[in-house]
Amino acid sequence: MNLKKNQKAKVALITGITGQDGSYLAEFLLEKGYEVHGIMRRSSTFITGRVEHILKDIHEKKPKLIIHYGDLADSNTIRRLLYSIKPQEIYNLGAQSHVRVSFDIPEYTADITGLGTLRILEAIKDYQHDTGQKVKFYQASSSEMFGSAPPPQNENTSFHPRSPYAVAKVFAYNTTVNYREAYNIFASNGILFNHESPRRGGTFVTKKITRGIARIVAGKDKKIYLGNLEAKRDWGYAPEYCEAMWLMLQQNKPDDYVIGTGETHSVKEFVKLAFQVAGLGSYKKYIEIDPRYYRPTEVNVLKADPTKATKILGWKPKTKFEDLVRIMVEADLRNEGIKI
């Protein structure tokens, strides 16, 4: 996007900007010429590692990426930032997003993942009424909402959530639809199936596998402890999914879209391929099953039907499953100082 002379850059606000998706989306929007603002929770440790390479000192003249402290539990902060930043687009990627952990902290998960969306939409409703300025809103919905619904899953598949995280996401999804219909807000849900990258959080299964392998090769660990190896997921490459988010907000009207590859692979398949990439041979002497990583209610198979996104958005996944696994394994090997 090349801005004409005297044309102002679009302003975007991203919640969850320090996460995997937030960092890739920030890069994407900056390349499009946006001014990008992000909301970050206060922490006693630095959590800006994923955006450090694009984050400039706030004292510099006209920084393109600006981080603000805030929390999805705090409606006052959300409202204040909306009125001061005046974004044309808001991408709500913030959440307590770990499915297994949501069973341990269900109330917190409901508050942040569910009610956090409501707080943003309430602020948008009032902002549009007060200023007359329209705001486009993207809600990061999840394939976990489908739960035990039979695959493949698309926009017409009924939700059957199987975790507090998924239940909270269903609430957020329906809240987004309700505010779109009730208050004429441009609000779209992106129902994203699993998407991974080298920036994936260390407690997620794909990253546990690839980082664990790198540590084994480096001689630091001997085992990787996992849960259900038979669970099947539709895995894609995170940067491509961030483009889909943006495309949803560039349409003439808001709508909801399933984003995925249309392929499904088990955790065991991911493990086998990752060990092959690293040249370690069979995974069996390195993998231990720990029952603590099983969910009380499991989701067995998730498989996307992204036909609508392909037809309307023109979006298609480019990175194959095998390439995704290789990208992640090689990145973690490099992080351990191992030559590829």
C-alpha positions in Angstrom: 0.0 0.0 0.0 1.7 3.1 -1.2 0.3 6.2 0.5 -0.3 9.3 -1.7 1.1 12.6 -0.6 -0.8 14.1 2.4 -2.7 10.8 2.7 -2.8 9.6 6.3 -1.8 6.1 7.2 -4.5 3.8 8.5 -4.3 3.2 12.2 -4.7 -0.3 13.6 -4.9 -1.5 17.2 -3.9 -5.1 18.1 -4.6 -6.8 21.4 -2.2 -9.7 22.1 0.5 -8.0 20.0 3.3 -9.7 21.9 2.0 -13.2 20.9 2.7 -15.2 17.8 -0.1 -13.9 15.7 0.2 -10.3 17.1 3.8 -10.1 16.0 3.3 -11.4 12.5 0.2 -9.2 12.0 2.1 -6.1 13.2 4.8 -6.9 10.6 2.2 -7.4 7.9 0.4 -4.1 8.7 3.6 -2.1 8.9 4.5 -3.3 5.5 1.1 -2.1 4.3 1.9 1.4 5.6 -0.2 1.3 8.8 0.5 3.0 12.0 0.2 0.1 14.5 -0.7 0.2 18.2 -0.6 -2.8 20.5 -1.9 -3.5 23.9 0.4 -5.4 26.3 -0.1 -6.7 29.8 2.2 -5.4 32.5 4.8 -8.1 33.4 7.8 -8.2 35.7 9.8 -9.8 32.8 10.2 -8.6 29.2 7.6 -10.1 26.9 8.3 -8.1 23.8 10.8 -10.5 22.3 8.6 -11.3 19.3 8.2 -7.6 18.3 11.6 -6.3 19.5 12.9 -6.1 15.9 10.1 -3.7 14.8 9.7 -1.8 18.1 11.2 1.7 18.2 11.8 3.9 21.2 8.6 5.9 21.9 10.7 9.0 22.0 11.6 8.7 18.4 9.9 10.9 15.9 6.7 9.3 14.6 7.3 5.7 15.6 5.2 3.3 13.5 4.7 0.7 16.2 3.6 1.9 19.7 2.9 -0.4 22.6 0.5 0.6 25.4 0.0 -1.1 28.7 -3.5 -2.5 29.1 -5.6 -5.6 29.9 -8.7 -7.1 28.5 -10.0 -7.3 32.0 -9.9 -3.5 32.3 -12.7 -1.8 30.3 -11.5 1.7 31.2 -8.1 1.2 29.6 -9.7 -0.2 26.4 -12.1 2.7 26.2 -9.4 5.3 26.8 -7.1 3.8 24.2 -9.9 3.6 21.6 -10.8 7.3 22.1 -7.1 8.4 22.0 -5.7 6.2 19.3 -8.8 6.5 17.0 -8.1 3.3 15.0 -9.9 2.4 11.9 -9.2 -1.3 12.5 -9.1 -3.4 15.8 -7.7 -6.9 15.8 -8.6 -8.8 19.0 -6.0 -11.5 19.3 -5.6 -11.3 23.1 -6.8 -14.2 25.2 -5.9 -16.9 27.7 -5.3 -19.1 24.8 -3.9 -22.4 26.2 -6.7 -25.0 26.0 -5.3 -27.4 28.7 -4.6 -24.6 31.1 -8.1 -23.3 30.7 -9.3 -26.3 32.7 -7.1 -25.1 35.6 -8.1 -21.4 35.4 -11.7 -21.5 33.9 -12.9 -18.3 35.5 -9.9 -16.2 34.3 -10.2 -17.8 30.9 -13.9 -16.8 30.7 -13.1 -13.2 31.8 -10.2 -12.6 29.4 -11.1 -14.7 26.4 -14.9 -14.2 26.6 -15.7 -11.0 28.4 -12.6 -9.2 27.0 -14.3 -9.3 23.6 -17.5 -7.8 25.0 -15.6 -5.0 26.6 -14.0 -4.0 23.3 -17.3 -4.2 21.4 -19.0 -2.1 24.0 -16.3 0.5 23.7 -16.6 0.5 19.9 -20.4 0.9 20.1 -20.1 4.0 22.3 -17.1 5.4 20.3 -19.0 5.2 17.0 -22.1 6.8 18.6 -20.0 9.6 20.1 -17.7 10.4 17.2 -19.6 9.1 14.1 -16.3 7.3 13.1 -16.6 3.7 12.0 -14.2 1.0 13.4 -13.7 -2.4 11.8 -13.3 -5.2 14.3 -11.7 -8.6 13.9 -12.4 -11.3 16.5 -9.9 -14.2 16.7 -12.2 -17.2 16.9 -11.0 -20.7 17.2 -11.5 -24.1 15.6 -11.7 -25.4 19.2 -15.3 -24.1 19.2 -16.2 -27.0 17.0 -15.0 -29.5 19.6 -16.6 -32.9 18.9 -18.5 -31.8 15.8 -17.7 -34.2 12.9 -15.2 -33.0 10.4 -14.8 -31.3 8.0 -16.0 -28.1 9.8 -17.1 -24.9 8.1 -19.1 -21.8 8.9 -22.4 -23.8 9.0 -21.1 -26.5 11.4 -22.6 -26.4 14.9 -20.3 -25.6 17.8 -19.7 -28.2 20.5 -17.0 -26.8 22.7 -15.0 -29.2 24.9 -13.0 -26.9 27.1 -13.4 -23.7 29.1 -11.3 -21.9 26.5 -13.6 -23.1 23.7 -16.7 -22.2 25.6 -15.3 -18.7 26.1 -14.5 -18.4 22.4 -18.1 -19.4 21.5 -19.3 -16.6 23.8 -16.9 -14.1 22.1 -18.0 -15.4 18.6 -21.7 -14.9 19.3 -21.1 -11.6 21.0 -19.3 -10.4 17.8 -22.3 -11.5 15.7 -24.8 -9.9 18.0 -23.0 -6.5 18.0 -22.7 -6.7 14.2 -26.5 -7.2 13.9 -27.6 -5.0 16.8 -25.4 -1.9 16.4 -24.3 -2.1 12.8 -20.6 -2.6 13.7 -18.3 -4.0 11.1 -17.3 -7.0 13.1 -16.0 -10.3 11.6 -15.0 -13.6 13.1 -12.0 -15.5 11.8 -12.4 -19.1 12.8 -8.8 -20.1 12.6 -7.6 -23.7 12.8 -4.3 -24.5 14.4 -1.5 -22.3 13.0 2.1 -22.6 14.0 5.5 -21.0 13.5 8.9 -20.7 15.2 7.3 -18.0 17.4 4.8 -20.4 18.9 4.6 -20.4 22.7 6.7 -23.0 24.4 3.8 -24.7 26.1 2.0 -25.6 22.9 2.5 -29.1 21.7 4.1 -28.3 18.4 6.7 -26.1 20.0 7.3 -28.6 22.8 8.1 -31.1 20.2 10.4 -29.0 18.0 12.2 -27.3 20.9 12.5 -30.6 22.8 14.2 -32.1 19.7 16.6 -29.3 19.5 17.5 -29.6 23.2 18.0 -33.4 22.7 20.3 -32.8 19.8 22.2 -30.2 21.9 22.6 -32.7 24.7 20.5 -30.7 27.1 17.5 -33.1 27.4 16.8 -36.8 27.0 13.0 -36.9 26.8 10.0 -35.0 25.6 6.8 -35.4 27.7 3.6 -35.3 25.8 -0.1 -36.2 26.1 -2.5 -37.5 23.5 -0.5 -38.5 20.4 -3.7 -39.5 18.5 -5.4 -36.1 18.4 -5.6 -34.8 14.8 -5.4 -31.2 13.8 -5.4 -29.0 10.8 -2.0 -27.2 11.0 -1.0 -24.2 8.9 1.6 -21.5 8.9 0.8 -18.5 11.1 2.0 -15.6 8.9 -0.4 -16.7 6.1 -3.3 -16.7 8.6 -2.6 -13.1 9.6 -3.0 -12.1 6.0 -6.5 -13.7 6.1 -7.3 -11.6 9.2 -6.5 -8.4 7.2 -8.5 -9.5 4.2 -11.6 -10.0 6.2 -11.5 -6.3 7.2 -11.0 -5.2 3.6 -14.3 -6.6 2.5 -17.4 -4.4 1.7 -19.4 -6.1 4.5 -18.5 -8.0 7.7 -18.8 -11.8 7.8 -17.4 -14.9 9.4 -14.8 -17.2 7.8 -13.1 -20.5 8.5 -9.4 -20.5 7.8 -7.4 -23.7 7.5 -5.6 -26.0 5.1 -8.3 -28.7 4.7 -5.7 -31.4 5.8 -5.5 -33.2 9.1 -2.5 -34.8 10.8 -2.1 -36.4 14.2 0.3 -35.3 16.9 2.1 -38.6 16.3 2.6 -37.7 12.6 4.1 -34.3 13.7 6.4 -36.1 16.1 7.6 -38.6 13.5 8.3 -36.0 10.8 10.0 -33.6 13.3 12.4 -36.4 14.4 13.1 -37.2 10.7 14.0 -33.6 9.9 16.4 -33.5 12.9 18.0 -36.8 11.7 17.2 -38.6 15.0 15.5 -41.6 13.5 12.7 -43.2 15.6 11.0 -41.0 18.2 10.0 -43.9 20.5 13.0 -43.8 22.9 12.7 -40.0 23.3 8.9 -39.6 23.9 7.2 -40.2 27.2 3.4 -40.0 27.8 2.4 -37.9 30.8 -1.3 -38.2 31.8 -1.2 -34.7 33.2 -1.2 -33.4 29.6 -4.5 -35.1 28.7 -7.6 -33.0 28.7 -10.7 -33.9 30.8 -12.6 -33.7 27.5 -10.6 -34.3 24.4 -11.1 -32.9 20.8 -10.2 -35.8 18.5 -10.3 -34.4 15.0 -10.3 -30.8 13.6 -10.3 -30.4 9.8 -11.2 -27.1 8.1 -13.4 -26.6 5.0 -12.1 -23.1 3.9 -14.1 -23.0 0.7 -15.8 -19.7 1.7 -12.5 -17.9 2.4 -11.1 -19.1 -0.9 -14.1 -17.9 -2.8 -14.7 -14.6 -1.2 -11.3 -13.5 0.2 -9.2 -15.2 -2.4 -7.2 -16.7 0.4 -5.4 -20.1 0.1 -2.7 -21.7 2.3 0.7 -21.9 0.7 2.9 -23.8 3.3 2.5 -27.5 3.4 2.5 -29.6 6.6 5.9 -31.0 5.9 7.4 -27.6 5.2 5.8 -26.2 8.4 7.4 -28.9 10.5 10.8 -28.4 8.8 10.6 -24.6 9.4 10.0 -25.1 13.1 12.5 -27.8 13.7 15.3 -25.9 11.8 14.5 -22.7 13.6 14.9 -24.4 17.0 18.0 -26.2 16.0 19.5 -22.8 15.0 18.4 -21.3 18.4 20.5 -24.0 20.1 23.5 -23.1 17.9 23.3 -26.2 15.8 24.3 -25.9 12.2 21.6 -27.0 9.7 
